[in-house]
Amino acid sequence: MNTAPRSNDVSRRSLLWAAASAPVVAAGVAATGGTAAAATPGHRPDPDAPRFALAVLPDTQYLLDEGGSDPEPVRAALDWLVRSSKEGNIAFMTQLGDVTEHGTETEMRLADRVFRTVDGKLPYSVLAGNHDVSGDDQRGDTPYLRTFGPHRFRHDRTFGGASPDGYHSFHVLKAGGRQWLVLALDWRASDAGITWAQRIIDTHPTLPAILTTHDLVWADDEGVAHLSDNGRRLWDRLIRRNDQIFLALGGHYWPPGRTTMTNDHGNPVHLHITNYQDRYYGGAGMVRLYHFDLVRDVIDVETFSPWLRGRVTDDPTLLEEETVELTGDVDRFSVPIDFDARFAGFAPPARPAPRPPRAVMPRGTVAYWRFDRTGLAGAGTDGAPVAPGTVAPDLSGNGNDLTAQLLHASAAEALTWSPEHHTSAPAHASLRFDGGKQPDRGAVLRTGPGAPLNAMTFESGYTIETFIKLPSPFAGDHAWMGILSWEGRAGDAGKHSGWSDDEPTCSLNLSGERFLQFVVYPVPGDADPTSWSHAVPVGRWMHVAVVNDGRHTTMYVDGSRIARNASETSTGISTLGKPFAIGGTQFAEKYGQGFYGWIGDTRIVAHALRPTQFLTAT
């Protein structure tokens, strides 16, 4: 497997920037011995922050070799992790075996001194590789076990226990608002060792698990990883049958690589090899960081040498430039994971319970519609058509009921009921609008001709909120789409500054590029103040709020204020006594398509609300 690694083209400019921006690494003792340099005490990670990091330290054997080596890169890497644990929210470090070259008492004493750098400051695990031990986990006492056995970790806050032989351990860490299980398995797990690991998984049935071991996968020259013989045994007897294991990490072989396999539950398992001992300076104390981002549903991976970052000068050597930071496809990459969906089989996410209408109608609520059984007759069957004439009552009691209507010659499937909903929506239901072109089709829900909402002008301010979701993929050729609107004509209001006199006097729309647009013709003046969002995502629910304080309008998407809000003064809405509609505008009825996607709870309040008062507030 010892094929030559591919060179990484890292520019001198980027190298120097990385070196300048990296924390200073304190110098330690020489390779001949002594006590480890004192490190700044570590910081407990924020257990609830949605972003945290798992650090990986691969094979260090060439740097902890009594025949002649330099342990300083390893010490520097550990010191950097301790010093960076707060800023990087580093929750844990896992070492992947082959700590030393020969596993002797002398080498283990040296490893002991080096790893004191991190003891008590950052929780971590160590496992045995084939250069640390021989045989399987029933080998009995060894210098490795006396150095990195269970006694070393008993005071770590994450340490959960070890196998009876002492060569396997597990940790439970709190990060990202949940607990995670880390299994550190000996390089050769016996039948007893696999049975122990299964028992640990069984006693932690709701925890996502990361399996670490020494010999798992090897990689070809393209960086594609393949199970080794030992890896195949672990896959067949442990990994594939346990849905909790979503990430498995190994060392031993080089070059590095990765692959994704499908387990018995139909879910992906990511298997990676991390090993740089063949690189300059025995790997130069290379560290890999797995940055978990539970907001973006991704793990971002980076690989670098803290030791080289701390020692590179204005005139680095070529080998230092090539090694300080690795940017190849198997060294710096992202792993998309929908964490909630991936873990749903063993740990379904806790969802807020539906909230009753009375809990989400503050003072000034003039209309509130929802599409569960409390707000829509016949709701409850996914995909069931909502027949024309179906009424969605205004739950505020103000009489602004909506009536369903199909556009053009649309089939019944143009408007259907759905149990899908935004996680924070009060109602756990929505309507799916199947608007489209060629032929034009769609559906709307409209207020009746006598609804009070039709004539309200909101000159003291307003808040309009809704939940929407665009299908993924956003298939087809979709025209400009209305989401919500008052159907008065701008020309009839004496407003001629817009692009057409037929334009609605107020509407929330979606452009062909998926930008939200809110345009309103205020009561005084002839202007059309317009707010624009960014390109909104597909396949994900979002909350949209438009807030007017009587003078200015601000759009929010998922609670964040957008940048392109109208600068013009905007007082009131020229509603002209015309109906309010959900799912389109009068353009859709005349010569266009209706909305394409889902719409959930919709509320209108006759004054400006703060984001903490939006429908998403629980």
CORVENJO-V201717 format. One line per field, one symbol per residue. ss: DSSP state (2 for helix, 1 for strand, 0 for the rest). A space follows every 10 residues. Layout:
ss=???
This chain:
ss=0000000000 0222222222 2000000000 0000000000 0000000000 1111111000 2220000000 0222222222 2222000001 1111100000 0000222222 2222200000 0001100000 0000000000 0022222202 2220000011 1100000011 1111100111 1111000000 2222222222 2200000111 1100001110 0001111022 2222222220 0000111111 0000001111 1100000111 1110000002 2220011111 1110000111 1111122222 2000000222 2220110000 0011110022 2220000000 0000002222 0000111110 0000000000 0000100000 1100000000 0111111000 0222111100 0000000001 1111010000 1111111000 0222200000 0111111110 0000000000 1111111110 2220000000 0001111111 0000111111 0000000001 1111100000 1111111100 0011111001 1001000000 0000000001 1100022222 2000011111 1111100000 22200000
